[in-house]
Amino acid sequence: MTEAILATDPEDALVKGAPSRDTIRRIIGSPDLPAKQADVVSLIAVLTRRVAEDDSAAAKRAAQLWTTVRLQEPLGLDIADLNPLDLEVHRSIEIPGTTRLPPLPAYVARKHDSLLLRVVEEAMAGSSRMVMLVGGSSTGKTRACWEAVQRLPESWRLWHPIDPGRPEAALEELRNVGPHTVVWLNESQYYLMPEREPLGELIAAGLRTLLGDPSRGPVLVLGTIWPEYYERLMEEPRPHGPDPHAQARKLLSRNSSPTQLQRGGTTGHQFVPCRSANSLRIETCPGWHAHPIPCWRPRASEPLSACHAWS
């Protein structure tokens, strides 16, 4: 049967998004859900056309069934099965001639971790939340996110969209994110302001839809970004001028109203929560590790970085 289907006539080859022969073999011969909805729709259109039936109705039904099954098979992997290095957490920095260190240095919690934990607990309680940590290189943003997700129960999964490219993967699968999913957007500038327009705005709009849809929650969106990129995303457009980051700015602002909470002493911590029903802002100082003992050491001489969280 498979070989007969592969003998596609020229008209069938014009079906939008026509899958390759290898893909057709996988769709028919594998029990796994095909990766792309378009491949299934194209194949069903070809099959129904062969029996002179309405291929448009069959294709629509195939798309609906694919979406139903896809939502039953959640994106991502069990958090317990993940390697933090694969999620781009920085490994320990070793000095030649010293004792070999574990892959990750021991984690020393800072005050912003308690606020992150509060957001995680709200997600565990059933509310969709978003956290964006803003800071320069090696400030501990990604590690803080990794430590936060360790508190989630086994029912939660983590999805890190990177293949074939970060924005492409996010846009392709974002609509399929279901309950109890962590959306891991490390280096969020690649998702919200990629070179290819308008991918970033489409992703931002998809995230807004996801966070606002109770039927798909709870979800937890965790992102990290450098300050210069964050400021570009939040920049207000000139009157009557282009607004290339309107969706991202709405996603990141979310009715925030920042007030200063506390500024630390020598460590340079600054926490600025946005006290509203759906936003929280935190500011933290950089951290670093370049010492033969496994620890994070704050460096107060560098500029303050920032961490933002929304729900």
C-alpha positions in Angstrom: 0.0 0.0 0.0 2.8 2.4 0.9 4.5 1.9 -2.4 1.3 2.6 -4.3 0.8 5.8 -2.4 4.3 6.8 -3.2 3.6 6.6 -6.9 2.1 10.0 -6.7 0.7 11.6 -9.8 1.7 15.2 -10.8 -1.5 16.7 -9.4 -0.9 15.1 -6.0 2.6 16.5 -5.9 1.1 20.0 -5.9 -0.6 19.5 -2.6 0.6 22.2 -0.3 3.3 21.1 2.0 3.6 17.7 0.3 5.8 15.4 2.4 8.8 13.6 1.1 8.6 9.8 0.4 10.6 9.0 3.5 8.1 11.1 5.5 5.2 9.3 4.0 6.7 5.9 4.9 7.1 7.1 8.5 3.6 8.4 8.7 2.1 5.1 7.5 4.5 2.7 9.1 5.2 4.3 12.5 2.9 4.2 15.5 4.3 7.6 16.6 2.4 10.9 15.9 3.9 12.6 12.9 6.0 15.7 13.8 4.2 18.1 11.4 0.5 18.5 11.0 0.9 19.7 7.4 2.4 16.3 6.4 -0.6 14.4 7.7 -3.0 16.9 6.1 -1.2 16.6 2.7 -1.2 12.8 2.8 -4.9 12.6 3.7 -5.7 15.0 0.9 -3.9 12.7 -1.6 -5.6 9.6 -0.3 -9.1 11.1 -0.4 -8.5 12.5 -3.8 -7.8 8.9 -5.0 -11.3 7.8 -4.1 -12.9 11.0 -5.6 -14.1 12.3 -2.2 -14.0 15.8 -0.9 -10.3 16.2 0.1 -10.8 19.6 1.9 -13.3 18.1 4.4 -11.0 15.1 5.1 -7.9 17.4 5.4 -9.7 19.6 7.9 -10.7 16.5 10.0 -7.2 15.2 9.9 -5.9 18.5 11.2 -8.3 18.4 14.1 -7.4 14.9 15.0 -3.7 15.6 14.8 -4.2 18.6 17.2 -6.2 16.5 19.6 -3.6 13.8 19.8 -0.8 16.3 20.0 -2.3 17.9 23.0 -2.7 14.5 24.6 1.1 14.0 24.1 2.5 17.0 25.9 5.6 18.8 24.6 8.9 18.6 26.4 10.6 16.1 28.7 10.3 15.1 32.3 12.4 17.6 34.4 14.1 14.8 36.3 15.5 13.4 33.0 17.0 16.7 31.9 20.7 17.7 32.0 21.0 21.4 33.1 24.0 21.8 30.8 21.7 20.9 27.8 19.5 23.8 29.0 22.6 26.1 28.8 23.3 26.4 32.5 26.9 27.4 32.9 29.2 24.6 34.2 31.8 25.0 36.9 34.9 26.8 35.9 37.9 24.8 36.8 41.5 26.0 37.4 44.2 23.7 36.0 46.0 21.8 38.8 43.1 22.1 41.3 40.6 19.5 42.5 38.1 18.4 39.8 34.7 20.1 40.4 31.2 18.7 39.8 29.5 19.9 36.5 27.6 22.6 38.4 28.9 24.6 41.4 27.0 24.4 44.6 24.1 26.9 44.5 23.9 29.7 47.0 20.3 31.1 47.0 19.9 34.9 46.8 16.9 36.9 47.8 15.4 36.8 44.3 15.2 33.0 44.5 12.5 33.3 47.2 10.4 35.5 44.8 11.0 33.0 42.0 9.8 30.3 44.3 6.7 32.2 45.0 5.9 32.4 41.3 6.6 28.6 40.9 4.2 27.9 43.8 1.5 30.0 42.1 2.0 27.9 38.9 1.8 24.7 41.0 -1.5 26.0 42.5 -3.0 26.3 39.0 -2.1 29.8 37.7 -0.1 30.4 34.5 2.9 32.5 35.1 5.9 34.0 33.2 9.3 35.0 34.6 12.0 36.9 32.6 15.4 37.3 34.2 17.3 40.2 32.8 21.1 40.5 33.3 24.5 40.4 31.6 26.6 37.3 30.9 27.2 34.9 33.9 24.9 36.7 36.3 23.2 33.4 37.3 20.0 33.9 35.3 19.7 30.4 33.8 20.9 28.7 36.9 18.3 30.5 39.0 15.6 29.2 36.6 17.0 25.7 36.8 16.9 25.7 40.6 13.3 27.0 40.5 12.0 24.2 38.3 13.4 21.6 40.7 10.5 22.5 43.0 7.9 21.4 40.5 6.2 18.0 40.9 6.7 15.1 38.6 3.6 15.9 36.5 5.4 18.9 35.0 7.5 18.8 31.9 10.0 21.2 30.3 10.0 22.2 26.7 13.1 23.9 25.3 12.4 25.0 21.6 15.7 24.9 19.7 15.3 22.7 16.6 15.6 23.6 13.7 16.1 27.1 15.2 14.9 28.8 18.3 12.2 31.1 16.8 11.2 28.5 14.2 10.7 25.8 16.8 8.8 28.0 19.2 6.5 29.3 16.5 5.9 25.8 15.2 4.9 24.2 18.5 3.8 27.0 20.8 0.1 26.4 19.9 0.5 22.8 21.2 1.7 23.8 24.7 -0.6 22.2 27.3 -1.0 22.2 31.0 1.9 21.6 33.4 4.5 22.7 30.9 7.6 24.8 31.5 8.4 26.9 28.4 12.2 27.4 28.6 13.2 30.5 26.7 16.9 31.0 27.6 18.4 33.9 25.6 14.9 35.2 24.9 16.2 37.8 22.4 16.5 34.9 19.9 12.8 34.3 20.3 11.4 37.8 20.7 13.7 39.8 18.4 15.1 37.3 15.8 16.6 38.5 12.5 13.6 37.1 10.5 10.6 39.4 11.0 7.9 39.0 12.1 8.7 35.8 13.9 9.4 37.5 17.2 6.0 39.3 17.3 4.2 36.1 16.3 5.9 34.3 19.2 5.1 37.1 21.7 1.5 37.0 20.6 1.4 33.2 21.0 2.8 33.5 24.5 0.2 36.1 25.4 -2.5 33.8 24.1 -1.1 30.9 26.0 -0.8 32.7 29.3 -4.4 34.0 29.0 -6.0 30.7 28.1 -7.1 28.9 31.3 -7.9 25.7 29.4 -4.2 25.3 28.5 -2.8 26.1 32.0 -1.2 26.1 34.3 2.1 26.8 32.4 5.3 28.4 33.5 7.3 30.5 31.0 10.9 31.1 32.0 13.1 33.4 30.0 16.5 35.1 30.3 17.7 38.1 28.4 20.5 40.7 28.4 19.6 44.2 29.6 20.3 45.9 26.2 17.9 43.6 24.4 15.2 44.0 27.1 15.4 47.8 26.8 15.0 47.6 23.0 11.9 45.5 23.4 10.4 47.9 25.9 11.2 51.0 24.0 8.2 53.1 23.1 7.8 53.9 19.4 7.8 57.4 18.1 4.5 59.0 17.2 3.3 57.6 13.9 6.5 55.6 13.6 6.9 51.8 13.2 6.4 49.6 16.3 8.4 46.4 15.6 8.0 45.0 19.1 4.5 45.9 20.1 3.5 42.4 21.0 6.7 41.8 23.0 6.3 45.0 24.9 2.7 44.1 25.8 3.8 40.7 26.9 6.6 42.0 29.1 4.8 45.0 30.6 1.5 43.3 31.5 0.1 46.1 33.6 3.2 46.4 35.7 3.7 49.1 38.3 7.2 48.9 39.7 8.1 50.0 43.3 11.4 49.6 45.0 11.4 47.0 47.7 15.0 46.6 48.9 18.6 47.3 48.1 21.3 45.2 49.6 24.6 46.3 50.9 27.9 45.0 49.5 26.3 42.5 47.3 24.4 45.1 45.4 21.0 43.3 45.2 18.0 45.4 44.2 14.5 44.0 44.2 11.7 45.9 42.4 8.4 44.0 42.4 5.6 45.1 40.1 2.6 44.8 42.5 -0.2 43.9 40.3 -2.3 40.8 39.7 -0.2 39.6 36.9 3.3 40.9 37.1 6.4 40.9 39.3 9.8 42.6 38.7 13.0 41.8 40.5 16.5 43.2 40.1 19.7 41.3 41.0 23.4 41.8 40.8 25.8 39.6 38.9 27.2 36.4 40.2 30.3 34.5 39.0 32.4 31.4 39.7 36.1 31.3 39.0 37.4 29.7 42.2 38.5 26.1 43.0 35.7 25.7 45.5 32.1 25.1 44.0 30.3 28.3 44.9 28.8 31.4 43.3 30.4 34.6 44.4 28.6 38.0 43.8 30.8 40.7 42.2 29.4 44.0 43.5 31.6 46.2 41.2 29.6 45.3 38.1 26.4 47.1 37.1 23.1 45.8 38.4 21.2 43.4 36.2 17.5 42.7 36.3 15.0 39.9 36.6 11.4 40.3 35.7 8.4 38.0 36.3 4.9 38.2 35.1 1.7 36.1 35.3 
